[in-house]
Amino acid sequence: MMRNRAVVTPREQTAAAPHSLQDKRVLLVYYSWSGTTRDVIYEIRKKTGGDVYELMPEKPYTGSHSDVSEQAKEEQEQAYRPKIKNPLPDLSLYDVIILGYPIWWYEEPMIVDSFLAAATWEGKIILPFCTSGGSTVDQSVDNIRRQAHGATVLPGLTLPNGSGTDGLSEWLSESGF
């Protein structure tokens, strides 16, 4: 039986990575409804160091997976930007933002877009990754590139739910860590 593996599309494989991110100041930002993305972010922290910031909506998503999925779909259709509960970290202290989130209806949760809209991205490097039940990170990476003006957005990583962190070390290495 073949295990689910992290998905890196051919387009992503051709993007150039910086020489090294080893000496850069790193912030790990994530949104996790079920805890899957949170678990991955702490694995990344073991490998890269850096500070961790959890994106939390002022009004938490509640109910079953179906309830949350429907709410997410409605938010996307309305381009709704949920308010972020906690104050944002001072992004001027960081060079690299590793941004993790689940994929909801082929895109990042709208709380991620709230975060992107609230920050200044000039000169920052963003490494996006997602956890997903079936979709890839591609559309969300395109969305991040459109919103994070002035940032360098590196190739993203899709971690299929249930696959653990297969491919994570390789993606980090290819990204410059």
N, C-alpha and C positions, 0 to 999 in steps of 0.2 A: 504494500500500500504506500502510495506517495504522500508525503506530508505536505501541507500547505507551506509555501515559501513566501518570503517577502517579494513583492512585485516591484520591479524597476523596469520601466518601459524603455525601449531602444532610444527614444528621443532623450530621455533623462541620462542615459549612459554616455551620451556624447557631450554633455555640458561640461565645461571646464571647472575644476575645483580649484580653490585657492591653494597656494603652496603649502601653507600650514596654518592650522587654527589652534595649535597647541598652546601658544602663548597669549591667546586672546581671552578677554573677559566674557564669560558665557552665562546667559540666563536661559533657564529652561521654563517655558511657559506652556501650560496645558489646560485643556478643558476635558473633563471625564465625567460622563453621566453614570456609567456602570462600574468604573474602577479599572477597566482594561487599559485605557490610555495612561492613567496614573501609574500603574505598575510598570509600563514601558518607560515612562519619564524617569523613574527611580533607577532603572537599569542603565539608562543613558547617563544619569548623574554619576554612577559608579565608574563609568568609562571616561567622562569628560570633566568631572567636577562641576563647578558652577552653582549658582543659586537657583532655587525653584520658586515659581509663582503660579498659583492655581487661579485660573479664571473662574469666577463664580458669578452667575447671574444674580441680580438683586432678588428676583423672584425665581426660586428654584423650579426646575422641571420636576413634576411629580406624576405619579400614576404608573401604569404598566408601560412596557416598551411600546405597545401600540398607541397609547395615549400620547407619549412623548414624541413618537414618530409623526403623528398627526399634527401636533403643535409645531414641530420643526418644519413640516411642509407648509403650514400656514404662514409661519414667520418668513420663510424664503419667498413665498408668493407675494408677500407684502413688503419685502425688503426691510423688515422690522429689525431694529438694533436694540437688543435687551441691554439694560443698564448693568454695569459691572459693580458688584457688591463691595469689593475691597479696593482701596486706593492702588493705582498702578505703581509699579516700582519705577525708580528713576532710570530710564533707559539710557541716559547719557553715560551711565557707569559701565555699559556693556557694549561689546563689539559684535557678538554673535547671539542670535536668539534662535534657540531650537524650539519650534512650535508644534505641539502635538494636540490632536483632536480626533474624535470619531468622525466618520463620514455619515452624513444624514442626507438622504435623497441626492446622492452624487456630489454633495458639496460639504464644506466645513460648516459647523454650527454657527448660527448668526452671532453668538457671543464672541466668536473669533473675529468676525467683522467689526464688532463694537471695539474690540481691542486694537485692531489695525487702524481704525478711524481715529482713535484717541491718542495715537503716538506719532512721534516724528521719526522717520526712517532713514533719513539721509546718512549714508556711509555705513549703515548696518548690514550684516549678513544674516539672512534668515534661512534656516534649514527646517522645512516642514515635513511632518510625517503624520500618517493617519492610521487608525485601527479601523477595520472595515469588515462587514459581513459579506461583501461581494464587489463593491465599487473600488476604483483605484483613486489615488491621490491627484491624478492629473488635472481635473477640472478645478479642484481647490487651489492647486499651485498657480494656475492661471489667474484665479480670482485674487490670490495674495499678491501676485506681481502687479495687477491693476491697482491695488489699493495701497501698497507699501511703497509710495513714491520715493525714489532715491536709494532704495535698498537693493542689494544683490540677493536674489532669491535662488538658492541652489536647488538641484534636483531633489524631489521628494521621495519618500519611501512609503509604501503601503504594507502594513502588517495585517494579514488576514486574521480575523478573530479565531482564536484557537491555535494559532501557529506559534505562540510565544514570541520570542525575539529573534527568530531565524532571520538572518540577513542584516541585523542591526549593526554588528561590529564592522561588517564589510562596508555598509553605507557610510558609517562614521569615518572610516578610514579613507574612503573615496572622496569624502567631503573635506578632508584635511585634518582630521583628528588622528 
